Amino acid sequence: MTPAEASVETEKLCRLAPVIPVLVIEDASTARPLAEALVRGGLPVLEVTLRTDAALAAISEMARVEGGVVGAGTLLTPADMKAAKEAGALFGVTPGTTDALIDAARAESLPLLPGAATASEAMCLLEKGYTVQKFFPAEPAGGAKYLKSLSAPLPQIRFCPTGGIGLGNAADYLSLPNVLCVGGSWIAPPEMLRAGDWDAIADLAREAATLAR
């Protein structure tokens, strides 16, 4: 899969809903009911970060949920890319991007949403063929104002900003012409995960799914 082909696939995913939940899962037994709640609430595209020992097992569980599209985030090495694909991930997300990760994504035929934080990084990815990118960490890197400033010189690139985004500022990003969707962790708070409050998480998903873009 070429970078251009990957961007076609990731753009399709980014257009399915205004928000992609960014999930840190400590207990794989919560993965399936969590995915079902999020899909029920109108957020079908799910990013499970590889930050815990349970992440790969969680991806395997979520891959079985009807209507869900599960991907792996925080991919740092080619080994991460391979493990994510084997676990059932349908796309990959990186906080930053290296040639080794790009090569691994192509080898695994895994659509990649590559991370960029600066104009130079975004331009380098554009040169390689990636027209859909992750802007991370969004708030620390300059927020919606910075991302808006990139839309004029780099109109070819569409972004999924992630990092420091919540219900209070998601609309600032979604209103931008170069934003397809946002990523956020506020939809699955740790306390709700621990309590198994799937109805409450579904309600948060419904609220997020109605955000205008």
N, C-alpha and C positions, 0 to 999 in steps of 0.2 A: 504494500500500500504506500503510494507516494504521499508526501506532505500535502499536496493539493487535494488528493483524494481523501486524506484524513480530515482536512478542513471542511470538505463537503459533508462528511459524516458528522463531525462535531457540531457543525452549524445546525443540522437537522435536530440533533439532541437539544441544543441550546434553545431552539424555538419551541420545544414541547411545553415548556412552562417558564414563568418568569424567574423562578428560583430553583437552584440545584442544592438540596440539603448536603452539607458537608458533615460527615458523621464520624465520630470517634467512638468505637464500640469496644468495650472492655469485656463483654460477655457475649459469646456467639449465640447463646440461646435466646437472646433478645432480638437478634437480627431479623428473623422472619416476621414476627409480629410488628416490629418497627417498620419494615418495608411495606407491609400490608397497610399500616396506618397512613403512611406517607402517600402511597399510591391512592388509597381511598380518599385522601384529602386533596388530590389533584396534582401531586408532584411525583411524576413517574421516574424522573432521572435522579439517581442517587450516587453520591460519591463517598466511598468508604476509605478513609485515610489509613495508610499502612503505618500507624503510629502505635499499635498495640499488638500483642501476641494473638489476639482473637480476630484480627482484621481479615485474614485470608479465609478463615472458616466462615466469618460473617458474610463475605462476598459469595461464597458457595451457597449459603442458605438463601440469601437475597436473590440470587440468580434463578431460584425456583418460583419466585413470586410472579404470578400472572400480571401483566401490565407494567412491570417494573423494568428499568434499564439500569443495571448497576455497573459502576466503574470503580477504579482504584485511584486514590489520590496519594500525594506525598511519595511518588515514585522517584527514587534517588539513584538507583543503579540498574544496569541491564538485568541483573538477577531479580530485582523487584518487578520489572516489566514481565519477565517470563513467568514468575510465580503468580502474578495477578491474572494473566491470561489463562493459566492452568486452573486457577480457582473459579473462573467463569466471568471475569470482568469483560465488559463489552467496549470499554474505552479506558484511557489512562490520562491522568492529570499530573503535571509536575509543577513544583514551586518555582523552579528555574529550569533552564534547558541546556543540555550539553550535547555534543555530537554523538557521544556514546548512547545517550538516551534516545536520540532520534533514530540512530541505527537499530537499536533494540526494538523500538516500536515498529519500524518497518519490517524487521525480521519476524516479529510476532503477528504482523498484520493487525495491530491494535491501534484504532484511531486515537490520536494523541491531541490533547488540549495542552499545549506547551506554555509554561510560565514565563512572563516577562515583566520587568519592573521599570524599565527605562525606554526612552525612544530608541536608543541604539540597540538594545536587546530585541525590541519589537521589529526593528528594521532588519536585523540579522535573520530573524525567523521568517520575515516576509521574503527575503532573498531566497530562502530555502523552500518557499512555497506555502508556508503556513499563514493563511489569511484569517484564521480564527484562533485567538490566543487567550490565555488566562492572564489577567492583570493582578499581580500579587507581590507584596501585601498591599491591598488597595488603599486603605486609610493611611498607614505609615508612609506609603510611597507618593502621596499627594492627593489622594481622594478623587472625588468626582470632578473637581475643578481641573486637576492635572489631566485626567483622562479625557475630558472635554477638549483640552488644548491639543491633544494628539489627533483629534478628528479631522482638522483642516489639513495638516501636512501628510497624514497617513489615512486617507479615507478608505483605503482598500482593506483595512484591518477592522475586524469586529472582535469585541472582548467579552469575556465573562470575568468581571472583577470579583475578587474574594479576599477576605481579610479585614476584619473590623466592621463588617456590614451586618446590620440588623434591621428590624422593622422600621426604626426611626429614620434611617438614611437610605434604605434600599431604593426608594422612589427617586432620589437624587441621581442615582446611577442609571436606573431604568429609563429615565427621560432622555438620556443622551443618544445621539444618532449612531454612535459606534459601540453601543452595548446591546448584546443579544439577551442576556440574562445575568443574574448575579448568583454567587455561591454564598451560603451562610449556614452557620451552626445553630442559630437561635431557634430553629424549628424543632430540634430534638434536645432540649436541655437535659443535662446529666441527672437532675433530680427526677425528672419525668421518666427517664430511662430506668433509673434504679427502682422507681415505684411501679414500673410497667403500666403507666397511665397512657395507654394507646389512644383512647378517645380524645384526651387533651392534646396529644401530638397531632392527631388527625385534624383537630380544630385549628391548630397553628398552621398546618399545611393548607387548609382551606383559605385561611386569611392570606397567606403568602401567595396562593395561586390566583388570587383576585387582583394582585398588584398590576397596575397599568404599565405598559411599555410601548 
